[in-house]
Amino acid sequence: MKKNKFNNNAGITLIEILIGVVISTIMMAAMYTTYSVVNNSYSQVTDRATISRSGRDIIGMLMRDIRLAGFKYYFGINNDGISKNDYLQYVGGNSTINESHDPLIIVKNELGYTTSSLPTKHNSNDMCCDKIHIVYGDFNQSDVTQPYKRYKITYYALPRSNGSDNYYGIYKTKESWIQSITETSGSWSDSCDECYTGELIRDHLTDMEFIAFNKDGKAIFPPPNPSRCCA
């Protein structure tokens, strides 16, 4: 029998295998890097969209409340024995900010709900945020004790932190003026069914500034306060 002169068995060498492994590793690393970059970019865009949407929600909430500032309900002539006008005591002028019934009060560069309970600031020059009080009226005919209502909504900021990350949160408080028909005076209270205190409505706030404008579109300075409500 005649033997083949050449061996025709096909195969690859160890060097070729190593080269293939290196090329595959490089390709996988490039694919992973590309995926990481795209995923990080997507996360950043998603986070920014969430922040933007949250910001729009806060602005919408503020607009709805500010449009109510100074509203008073008029019941008119009726057969229910209820005064046709709001009989509630009005506290204004030079009263303290937290007791005032002025429709809109802006407090510049102050954290917390009250000055006396001002929380620890992030630093000595911390003047990140303004505060706003909004007062408006309402009416509930079925409430025989106090049909006329008056509410005060306050938006303010408090410092927050997560480890070494310091930031602010927006808080909201809603109070009601309690004064029955038989009384000539009353007081603010947060114990009503629709009231709440210190509700966190937005986190990771950088700053919050309120600027009041008059009917001519010019900024009011100093801003509205109990001693200068109608500038």
trRosetta pair geometry for C-beta under 8 A, 3 or more apart (Angstrom, degrees):
i j d omega theta_ij theta_ji phi_ij phi_ji
4 7 7.2 120 105 -82 121 41
4 8 7.4 -75 165 -9 152 100
12 16 4.4 -109 -179 82 105 139
12 17 6.2 124 119 -52 119 81
13 16 4.9 103 56 4 74 101
13 17 7.3 -133 102 -4 44 86
14 17 5.6 -52 -152 33 36 113
14 18 6.4 35 152 -18 67 104
15 18 5.7 -54 -149 37 33 111
15 19 6.3 35 153 -20 66 105
16 19 5.7 -52 -147 36 32 113
16 20 6.4 34 153 -20 64 105
17 20 5.7 -57 -153 36 31 113
17 21 6.4 32 151 -21 66 104
18 21 5.6 -52 -148 34 34 112
18 22 6.4 34 154 -19 66 104
19 22 5.8 -53 -149 35 32 111
19 23 6.4 29 155 -16 65 107
20 23 5.8 -55 -146 38 30 110
20 24 6.2 30 156 -18 65 108
21 24 5.8 -57 -147 38 29 111
21 25 6.3 32 154 -22 64 106
22 25 5.7 -55 -149 34 30 113
22 26 6.5 30 154 -19 64 105
23 26 5.7 -53 -149 35 32 112
23 27 6.4 31 153 -18 64 107
24 27 5.7 -56 -148 38 32 112
24 28 6.3 31 154 -19 66 106
25 28 5.8 -55 -146 37 30 110
25 29 6.3 30 155 -19 65 106
26 29 5.8 -55 -147 37 29 111
26 30 6.3 29 154 -18 64 107
27 30 5.8 -55 -148 37 30 111
27 31 6.3 30 153 -19 65 107
28 31 5.6 -54 -146 37 32 111
28 32 6.2 30 155 -19 66 106
29 32 5.8 -54 -145 37 30 109
29 33 6.3 32 155 -20 65 106
30 33 5.8 -52 -146 36 30 112
30 34 6.3 31 155 -18 63 107
31 34 5.8 -55 -149 37 30 112
31 35 6.3 31 152 -20 64 107
32 35 5.6 -54 -147 37 32 113
32 36 6.3 34 154 -21 65 105
33 36 5.8 -54 -148 34 30 111
33 37 6.4 29 155 -18 64 105
34 37 5.9 -55 -149 36 30 110
34 38 6.3 25 156 -14 65 109
35 38 5.9 -59 -147 41 29 108
35 39 6.0 27 157 -19 67 111
36 39 5.8 -56 -141 39 27 110
36 40 6.2 27 159 -18 64 107
37 40 6.0 -56 -146 37 27 109
37 41 6.3 26 155 -18 62 109
38 41 5.7 -57 -148 38 30 112
38 42 6.3 31 154 -20 65 107
39 42 5.7 -54 -147 36 31 112
39 43 6.4 32 153 -21 64 104
40 43 5.6 -52 -147 35 32 111
40 44 6.4 32 154 -19 65 105
41 44 5.8 -54 -149 36 31 111
41 45 6.4 30 154 -17 65 106
42 45 5.8 -55 -148 38 31 110
42 46 6.2 31 153 -19 65 108
43 46 5.6 -55 -146 38 30 112
43 47 6.2 31 155 -20 65 106
44 47 5.7 -53 -145 36 30 110
44 48 6.3 29 156 -17 64 107
45 48 5.8 -56 -147 38 29 110
45 49 6.3 31 153 -20 64 107
46 49 5.7 -55 -148 36 30 112
46 50 6.4 32 153 -20 64 105
47 50 5.6 -53 -149 35 32 113
47 51 6.3 31 153 -17 65 105
48 51 5.7 -53 -146 38 32 111
48 52 6.1 34 154 -20 65 107
49 52 5.6 -53 -144 38 30 112
49 53 6.2 30 155 -18 65 107
50 53 5.8 -55 -146 38 28 109
50 54 6.2 28 154 -18 64 108
51 54 5.7 -55 -146 39 29 111
51 55 6.2 34 153 -22 64 105
51 204 7.6 -76 -115 95 110 127
52 55 5.6 -52 -148 34 30 114
52 56 6.5 31 153 -18 63 103
53 56 5.7 -52 -150 35 32 111
53 57 6.5 35 150 -21 64 104
54 57 5.5 -52 -151 33 34 114
54 58 6.5 34 152 -19 66 103
54 202 6.1 135 162 -127 114 103
55 58 5.8 -54 -150 35 33 110
55 59 6.4 32 153 -18 66 106
55 202 7.9 87 -89 -143 49 144
56 59 5.6 -53 -146 38 33 112
56 60 6.2 35 154 -20 65 106
57 60 5.7 -55 -149 37 30 112
57 61 6.4 31 152 -20 64 105
58 61 5.6 -54 -149 35 32 112
58 62 6.4 32 153 -18 65 106
58 170 6.6 70 -136 69 136 164
58 201 6.7 128 -108 127 95 112
58 202 5.2 -5 -80 -53 135 148
59 62 5.7 -55 -148 38 31 112
59 63 6.3 34 154 -22 65 106
60 63 5.7 -52 -145 34 30 113
60 64 6.5 31 157 -19 63 104
61 64 6.0 -54 -151 33 30 110
61 65 6.5 21 155 -11 64 109
61 201 7.2 -119 90 171 169 147
62 65 5.9 -63 -149 42 30 106
62 66 5.9 26 159 -18 69 112
62 132 8.0 65 -144 68 108 150
62 155 6.8 -11 -104 -44 99 162
63 66 5.9 -56 -137 39 27 108
63 67 6.3 31 161 -23 63 107
64 67 6.1 -57 -152 31 25 112
64 68 7.2 23 151 -18 58 106
65 68 5.8 -60 -162 30 37 111
65 69 7.6 61 143 -48 63 83
65 134 5.1 109 151 87 103 165
65 153 5.2 -91 -159 80 134 156
66 69 5.5 -18 -166 -18 47 117
66 104 7.1 49 -144 -108 83 122
66 132 7.9 -25 -90 154 102 144
66 134 6.0 -112 -95 -111 50 137
68 71 5.0 -64 -169 1 65 129
68 134 6.8 80 74 160 93 120
68 136 3.9 -35 144 -73 98 170
69 103 4.1 96 167 169 91 101
69 104 4.7 25 -164 -59 150 98
69 134 5.0 -94 -88 -152 95 89
69 135 6.7 62 -142 54 70 51
69 136 5.8 -106 -104 -67 21 100
70 103 3.3 -14 -60 -106 87 143
70 104 7.3 -46 -35 -21 100 89
70 135 7.3 64 -65 85 43 79
70 136 6.5 -22 29 -104 23 75
71 136 4.3 29 39 -158 95 104
71 137 5.4 -136 103 45 71 76
71 138 7.7 44 104 -67 116 59
72 86 5.2 -95 -165 -13 107 146
72 137 4.5 54 -114 31 48 147
73 86 6.5 111 58 -69 69 105
73 137 5.3 -136 -2 125 82 113
73 138 6.1 54 -32 -167 132 17
73 139 3.9 -147 134 -35 168 118
73 148 6.5 -168 61 -128 114 85
73 149 7.9 48 9 41 135 75
74 84 6.8 22 -174 162 74 78
74 85 6.6 -14 -126 -107 77 57
74 86 7.6 -73 -85 -24 54 86
75 78 5.9 -47 146 -18 107 135
75 82 5.8 -48 119 110 166 117
75 83 7.2 106 45 98 128 50
75 84 5.2 -136 74 -140 84 48
75 85 7.7 -126 32 -48 86 19
75 139 6.4 161 -72 -143 98 150
75 141 7.7 131 -126 -92 124 98
75 147 7.5 26 -68 130 149 135
76 84 5.0 -7 -171 -149 6 110
77 84 5.8 -14 -65 -88 39 139
78 81 7.9 -80 100 9 96 26
78 82 5.8 -6 72 52 135 93
78 84 6.7 158 5 -89 92 84
80 141 7.0 -6 148 -162 175 103
82 141 7.2 -109 -23 -133 168 77
82 147 5.3 -10 -140 32 134 162
82 181 8.0 -106 -127 -104 69 135
83 86 7.7 145 106 -86 120 5
83 87 4.8 82 56 -43 164 117
83 148 7.6 -39 67 -28 108 130
83 181 7.6 168 -7 -136 110 102
86 137 5.9 -55 -105 -141 147 155
86 148 4.9 143 -130 -155 74 149
86 150 7.8 90 -164 -64 130 107
87 148 6.3 155 33 26 74 148
87 181 7.0 60 71 -133 149 65
88 137 7.7 -179 31 -116 140 113
88 148 5.5 -139 -31 110 108 125
88 150 5.4 -175 126 -20 169 131
88 177 6.0 82 -167 112 137 137
88 179 5.4 126 -131 64 83 136
88 186 6.8 -42 -153 16 90 137
89 177 7.8 -149 58 176 84 132
89 179 6.0 -176 11 -107 97 166
89 184 6.7 83 -70 155 114 52
89 185 4.9 40 -49 -120 161 54
89 186 5.8 178 30 20 117 85
90 101 5.2 -125 -154 70 65 148
91 95 4.9 68 162 -69 96 171
91 99 5.5 -71 132 144 146 91
91 100 6.0 -138 113 -125 90 34
91 101 4.9 111 54 -8 68 103
92 95 6.2 -136 -170 14 6 118
92 100 5.7 70 -117 -153 49 89
92 101 5.6 -75 -63 56 85 83
92 102 5.2 108 -129 -62 99 82
92 226 6.2 -175 -169 -150 56 85
92 229 6.5 -27 -170 -36 118 157
93 226 6.2 18 97 166 23 92
93 227 6.9 34 172 -102 48 54
94 226 6.1 117 -123 126 17 112
94 227 5.3 42 -100 -90 69 95
95 99 4.9 -108 162 89 118 106
95 100 4.7 156 83 -82 112 77
95 226 5.3 -127 58 -160 68 149
96 99 4.7 69 62 18 90 105
96 100 6.8 -145 88 -30 40 87
96 226 7.3 123 120 -5 7 163
97 100 5.8 -45 -146 10 28 119
97 105 5.8 162 -153 161 94 152
97 107 6.4 60 -166 -73 159 123
97 133 6.8 166 170 -7 91 148
97 225 6.7 -52 -101 -154 102 91
97 226 6.1 -141 -92 -18 54 116
98 113 7.7 73 -111 151 122 86
98 114 5.7 -5 -66 -102 147 104
98 133 7.8 -168 -108 -91 45 149
98 188 7.8 -115 158 33 81 156
99 188 7.2 -147 -123 -6 55 121
100 105 6.3 99 81 -54 135 147
100 133 7.4 104 73 104 101 153
100 135 7.7 -127 117 -29 73 149
100 226 4.2 -134 -94 -92 148 114
101 135 5.3 174 -164 168 55 164
101 150 6.9 -16 -138 174 116 143
101 152 7.8 -109 -118 -77 58 115
101 177 7.5 21 -103 -76 114 147
102 105 5.6 93 82 -56 115 100
102 133 7.8 78 74 96 85 117
102 135 6.6 120 82 29 32 133
102 224 6.9 -168 146 160 132 110
102 225 7.6 97 71 166 161 21
102 226 5.5 -164 -12 -103 138 59
102 229 4.4 -134 -139 -117 130 128
103 134 7.3 -2 169 -153 59 56
103 135 5.5 -122 -122 62 34 88
103 136 7.1 56 -139 -76 84 66
103 229 7.5 107 29 -172 79 113
104 132 7.3 -22 -162 -167 80 98
104 133 7.3 156 -153 83 32 66
104 134 6.1 5 -104 -109 69 65
104 135 7.7 -136 -54 26 38 78
104 212 7.0 133 130 -107 133 132
104 224 5.1 57 100 83 89 152
104 229 7.9 129 58 -155 68 82
105 132 7.0 156 83 -156 55 51
105 133 4.2 5 54 49 104 108
105 224 5.8 -117 -107 112 41 91
105 225 5.6 72 -143 -117 92 48
105 226 6.7 5 -106 -44 129 69
105 229 7.9 -49 -82 -112 82 85
106 130 6.0 -4 -173 174 94 128
106 131 7.3 150 -160 81 48 51
106 132 5.4 -15 -105 -104 69 80
106 210 4.8 -145 -130 95 122 123
106 212 5.9 -153 -8 -30 144 114
106 223 3.8 -54 69 138 122 145
106 224 5.8 87 13 52 90 77
106 225 7.3 -86 54 -65 59 76
107 110 4.8 -44 136 37 114 131
107 130 6.4 157 82 -168 53 74
107 131 4.2 -10 59 61 106 102
107 132 7.5 -161 22 -73 73 34
107 133 7.6 56 -13 -11 104 97
107 225 7.5 90 -83 -103 67 105
108 130 5.4 -35 -118 -112 44 99
108 222 7.8 -109 -9 -155 131 94
108 223 6.5 139 -46 17 102 126
109 127 3.7 -10 -145 -161 115 103
109 128 7.9 119 -131 39 67 28
109 129 7.4 117 -122 68 35 35
109 130 6.7 -16 -35 -87 36 63
110 115 6.6 -56 -156 -90 131 81
110 118 7.1 -87 -166 -109 86 114
110 129 7.7 -81 67 92 34 75
110 130 7.3 40 35 -141 71 40
110 131 5.3 -56 77 1 97 122
110 156 7.7 -49 105 -141 82 111
111 118 6.0 97 74 -151 86 82
111 119 6.0 -80 122 44 125 89
111 121 6.7 159 13 -95 146 85
111 126 7.6 -4 -27 128 132 115
111 128 7.6 43 -71 50 105 94
111 129 6.1 76 -89 60 74 112
111 131 7.8 156 -113 -55 15 116
111 156 6.9 112 -165 171 41 102
111 157 5.6 -72 -126 85 81 81
111 158 6.1 111 -179 -103 106 45
111 159 6.8 2 -154 -25 155 84
111 168 7.9 -125 -120 -131 115 121
112 115 7.5 135 84 -92 119 21
112 117 5.3 -164 176 99 137 82
112 118 4.7 -163 29 -114 146 45
112 119 5.3 154 -69 -4 117 83
112 131 8.0 -40 73 -81 40 143
112 156 6.1 -27 112 152 11 140
112 158 6.2 73 -81 -94 60 88
113 117 6.3 5 56 68 87 126
113 131 7.9 147 -125 -147 32 142
113 154 6.1 81 -134 119 88 149
113 156 5.6 -178 -84 35 50 158
113 171 7.7 -75 -62 97 92 129
113 173 6.1 31 -112 -2 128 152
113 198 7.4 -82 -43 -76 130 86
114 117 4.8 68 63 24 93 97
114 118 7.4 -104 102 -47 52 66
115 118 5.5 -9 -162 -42 42 112
118 121 8.0 -12 158 -48 104 91
119 158 5.7 60 21 -147 149 92
119 159 6.1 -149 106 28 126 97
120 159 6.9 -81 87 48 69 140
121 124 7.1 121 84 -93 130 22
121 126 3.8 179 -180 52 122 141
121 159 6.6 143 -140 -39 34 142
122 126 4.9 131 47 -93 81 140
122 128 7.9 46 22 -25 124 130
122 159 5.5 172 -51 -124 87 138
122 166 5.0 118 -125 161 124 145
123 126 5.1 134 57 -45 64 97
126 159 7.8 -11 -178 -73 155 126
128 157 6.8 -93 94 101 108 155
128 168 6.1 -170 106 -39 149 151
128 205 7.9 123 143 120 130 99
128 206 7.4 -140 -164 150 120 44
128 207 4.8 -133 -175 -111 81 77
128 208 7.3 54 134 22 84 71
129 156 7.4 110 129 -168 125 55
129 157 3.7 -1 117 26 172 143
129 168 6.2 170 -41 -180 141 165
129 205 7.2 47 -89 128 131 132
129 207 6.0 -166 -79 -157 68 55
129 208 4.2 31 -138 47 94 95
129 209 7.5 -130 -138 -63 42 53
130 208 5.9 -123 41 111 72 80
130 209 5.3 87 -3 -129 120 41
130 210 4.6 -132 100 18 145 89
131 154 6.8 4 -180 -172 101 96
131 155 6.8 -179 -152 90 56 59
131 156 4.3 9 -120 -103 105 91
131 157 7.5 -129 -80 12 80 74
131 210 8.0 -80 71 11 16 130
132 154 7.1 173 88 -147 48 53
132 155 5.1 9 52 49 93 99
132 156 7.9 -170 28 -66 52 65
132 210 5.0 102 -66 -52 122 168
133 152 6.1 -13 -169 -170 97 104
133 153 7.4 151 -158 80 47 46
133 154 5.1 -15 -102 -98 70 86
134 152 7.0 152 78 -156 47 53
134 153 4.6 -16 61 61 102 95
134 154 7.5 -175 20 -75 71 39
134 155 8.0 35 -4 -4 109 94
135 150 6.7 10 -173 179 96 98
135 151 7.1 175 -146 89 53 46
135 152 4.9 -16 -96 -100 81 80
135 153 7.9 -175 -74 21 36 65
136 150 7.4 -177 96 -149 30 62
136 151 6.0 -14 62 59 74 90
137 148 6.7 -25 -164 -174 112 92
137 149 6.4 138 -165 83 60 61
137 150 5.2 -30 -103 -98 70 72
137 151 7.7 159 -101 16 21 73
138 148 7.8 145 80 -166 46 49
138 149 4.0 -22 66 69 91 117
138 150 7.5 179 22 -77 73 28
138 151 6.6 28 -1 -8 116 111
139 147 6.1 14 -159 155 77 84
139 148 5.9 -26 -106 -110 75 53
139 149 6.4 -154 -71 17 24 90
140 143 4.2 50 102 4 113 115
140 146 7.9 43 57 101 107 67
140 147 5.8 -148 72 -150 59 55
140 149 6.1 58 -3 -31 100 121
141 147 5.8 29 -110 -143 33 117
143 146 5.6 -34 137 68 122 57
143 147 5.3 164 75 -93 87 48
143 149 8.0 71 51 -58 154 102
144 147 7.2 10 -111 -56 21 93
145 180 5.0 -61 175 -124 82 105
145 181 7.0 -152 -178 0 35 92
146 149 7.0 94 133 -81 103 65
146 178 7.1 -108 -63 -150 170 54
146 179 6.5 121 -122 77 125 47
146 180 5.1 -98 -65 -108 93 51
146 181 6.7 -166 -94 -35 51 70
147 181 7.5 36 11 -67 89 110
149 176 6.5 -51 -161 -149 96 107
149 177 7.5 140 -173 51 49 85
150 176 7.0 125 77 -161 54 59
150 177 3.9 0 71 26 109 126
151 174 6.2 -10 -171 -169 113 93
151 175 6.9 153 -157 81 61 46
151 176 5.6 -31 -101 -100 72 65
151 177 7.5 -127 -69 0 27 82
151 194 8.0 -50 -107 100 134 119
152 174 7.3 160 82 -153 49 46
152 175 4.8 -11 58 60 97 98
152 176 7.9 -168 19 -76 74 21
152 177 7.4 86 -17 -44 101 89
152 188 6.3 -32 27 -126 135 127
153 172 6.7 -12 -169 -167 94 97
153 173 7.2 161 -153 84 47 51
153 174 5.2 -11 -102 -102 77 78
154 172 7.1 158 81 -152 53 49
154 173 4.7 -6 54 56 102 98
154 174 7.9 -168 21 -73 69 37
154 175 7.8 24 -3 2 106 104
155 170 6.4 -9 -168 -171 97 102
155 171 7.4 156 -153 81 48 48
155 172 5.6 -16 -99 -100 68 78
155 208 7.7 -127 138 163 112 146
156 170 7.7 152 82 -153 26 58
156 171 5.6 -25 70 63 75 95
156 173 7.7 -3 19 6 107 107
157 168 4.6 11 -176 176 119 128
157 169 6.7 155 -151 75 69 39
157 170 5.9 -40 -95 -98 76 54
157 171 7.0 151 -106 14 23 85
157 205 6.0 -120 -127 86 121 149
157 208 5.6 162 -47 26 130 133
158 168 6.7 151 75 -155 32 78
158 169 5.7 -20 60 58 83 90
158 171 5.8 33 -1 -15 109 129
159 166 6.6 -16 -167 -168 105 97
159 167 7.7 149 -155 89 61 28
159 168 5.8 -54 -103 -100 44 72
160 166 7.6 153 86 -156 44 52
160 167 5.7 -26 70 76 89 75
160 168 6.3 125 18 -131 87 19
160 169 4.8 56 -20 -19 136 106
160 203 6.8 -62 65 -145 160 91
161 164 7.8 -57 -171 -170 110 7
161 165 6.3 154 -159 84 65 55
161 166 4.9 -23 -101 -102 97 62
161 167 7.1 145 -92 24 45 64
162 165 4.7 -13 63 62 84 111
162 167 7.8 -5 9 20 94 108
167 203 7.3 71 108 171 129 74
167 204 5.0 -15 157 -125 157 50
167 205 6.5 135 165 48 95 50
167 206 7.4 -51 -146 -82 93 48
168 204 7.8 74 59 -164 51 11
168 205 4.1 -62 85 70 95 101
168 206 7.3 178 33 -66 108 6
168 207 7.9 84 34 -85 144 30
168 208 7.6 -124 110 -7 144 109
169 200 5.2 -24 164 -139 135 104
169 202 6.6 168 -161 89 65 52
169 203 4.9 -22 -110 -111 96 60
169 204 7.6 30 -88 -9 67 32
169 205 6.1 149 -102 6 17 111
170 200 7.4 111 76 -157 51 57
170 201 5.4 -57 98 65 99 89
170 202 4.1 20 36 51 115 100
170 203 8.0 -121 22 -61 72 26
170 205 5.5 110 -38 -59 87 147
170 208 6.5 118 -95 -75 106 153
171 198 5.3 -25 -169 -148 133 54
171 199 6.4 138 -160 66 72 39
171 200 5.7 -41 -99 -92 76 50
171 201 6.9 135 -123 9 24 85
172 196 7.6 42 104 89 86 109
172 199 5.0 -35 63 64 84 97
172 201 5.1 35 -5 -19 117 132
173 190 6.9 -54 -172 -109 100 131
173 196 6.9 -138 -137 99 49 63
173 197 5.1 22 -128 -131 102 52
173 198 6.1 18 -79 -42 100 43
173 199 7.1 155 -79 13 47 81
174 190 7.4 119 86 -130 51 87
174 194 6.9 -68 120 129 138 80
174 195 5.1 -152 100 -136 86 58
174 196 5.5 43 38 39 98 72
175 188 4.6 31 150 -176 139 105
175 189 6.3 151 -164 71 93 27
175 190 5.0 -62 -105 -78 82 74
175 192 7.9 113 -164 18 41 111
175 195 5.8 49 -112 -138 34 124
176 188 7.3 145 75 -152 29 60
176 189 5.8 -33 66 66 78 81
176 190 7.6 134 17 -100 74 30
176 192 4.1 30 17 -9 144 148
176 194 7.4 92 -55 65 127 92
176 195 5.5 -107 -9 -65 99 122
177 186 5.3 92 171 105 85 136
177 187 7.4 -178 -147 96 64 16
177 188 5.9 -41 -94 -93 61 59
177 189 7.8 122 -119 17 17 79
178 186 5.1 -175 86 -168 49 115
178 187 6.1 -17 52 62 94 65
178 188 7.6 123 8 -136 83 11
178 189 4.8 19 -17 8 125 129
178 192 7.6 -174 -74 -60 100 107
179 183 5.1 -131 -162 84 75 119
179 185 6.6 -120 -118 136 121 21
179 186 2.8 -94 -65 -55 99 133
179 187 7.9 129 -62 9 87 45
180 183 5.0 88 55 4 75 106
183 186 6.2 102 111 -69 134 81
189 192 6.4 109 99 -27 101 87
189 195 7.1 -123 115 -41 68 175
190 195 4.5 -172 -160 151 54 131
190 196 7.0 -38 -171 112 105 3
190 197 4.8 46 176 -57 158 109
191 195 6.5 19 36 61 14 139
192 195 4.2 95 55 -11 84 113
196 199 5.0 32 129 -41 129 123
200 203 6.7 30 172 -66 119 86
202 205 6.1 82 114 -63 104 105
205 208 6.0 -11 178 -41 133 107
210 223 7.2 82 104 -139 95 158
211 219 5.5 -46 -180 -130 109 110
211 223 7.5 -127 -136 -94 38 118
212 219 7.0 105 77 -157 51 61
212 220 4.4 -34 96 41 104 117
212 223 5.0 120 14 -141 118 91
212 224 5.6 87 -46 -7 175 99
213 217 5.5 -7 178 -147 129 34
213 218 6.4 144 -153 68 80 24
213 219 5.8 -50 -96 -92 70 44
213 220 6.6 -178 -109 -12 15 87
214 217 7.3 -57 70 10 63 17
214 218 5.4 -10 38 58 103 81
214 220 5.6 112 -46 -65 89 100
214 231 7.0 -96 -83 120 118 73
220 223 5.8 93 98 -120 98 48
220 224 6.5 32 114 -41 147 75
220 231 5.1 127 -151 96 117 119
222 225 6.8 -17 123 0 116 121
222 228 6.5 92 75 68 99 153
224 228 6.6 -147 -136 101 43 78
224 229 5.7 50 -161 -139 98 45
224 231 6.7 -155 -89 29 71 101
225 228 5.4 38 52 45 82 87
225 229 7.2 -108 78 -75 29 59
226 229 6.5 0 -141 -60 24 102
228 231 5.4 17 165 -38 98 115
